[in-house]
Amino acid sequence: MTFDQAASAYIASHRAGWKSDKLAGLWTATLATYASPIFGNLPVGAVDTGLVVKALEAIWTTKPETAVR
């Protein structure tokens, strides 16, 4: 299973418990914009700290609220 597949499954399984559909859209858009280009097509087990840091470095100073999420 790729990271993108796992993220989609996570969002689908948690959507009903979130306060609004807007939150699901935010999750989807944020992951598609910042995580998917770096490791979205990789198997979940291949996503390591270095890849997560790489994704965060690109937005840490310009979008800190998004990076924290």
N, C-alpha and C positions, 0 to 999 in steps of 0.2 A: 504494500500500500504506500502510495506517495504521500508527502506532506499535504499537498493540495487535496487529495482524496480524504485524508484523515481530518483536515480542517473542515471540509464540507460536511462530513459525517458528524463532527462535533457540533457544528452550528445547527444542523437539522435536528439533532437529538436534544438540544438545549433551547431551541427557539420557543417552544411552548411555555417554558418557565420564565422567559424574559418579559419585561413590562411592555415592550412594544416591538413591532416588526422593524422599526428603525434601528434598533440595536443589532439585529441580525444583519441588516444591510451595512452597518458600520463595521462589524467584524469582517464581513465578506470583502468589503472595499479595502479596508486597512491591510488585511493579509494579502490580497491580490496586488496591492500597490507596493508593499514593502518586503514581504516575505517570499512570495511566489517567484519573483524574478531571480532570487538568490538560491532558494532551495526547494521551491514548490514541486519540481519534478523528481526530486530525490526520494528514496525510500525513507520512511520515518526514522529508522535506525541509523541512517547516515547523517541526520541533522545533529550536529554537535555544537558545543559552546562557541567555537570559532565562527561557525556560520551565523549563529544568532547574533554574536557581537558584530559581525560584518553588516548584517541588516540594520542593527541599531545604530552603528556608527554614522550611517548615512543620514539619520534623522535626529540623533540625540540632542544636538544644539539648536536645530531649526524647528523641531516639533517635539519638544520634551514630553508633553502630555500624551502624545501618541506613543512615544517610545516607552514610557512607563507602562502603558497598557499592554 
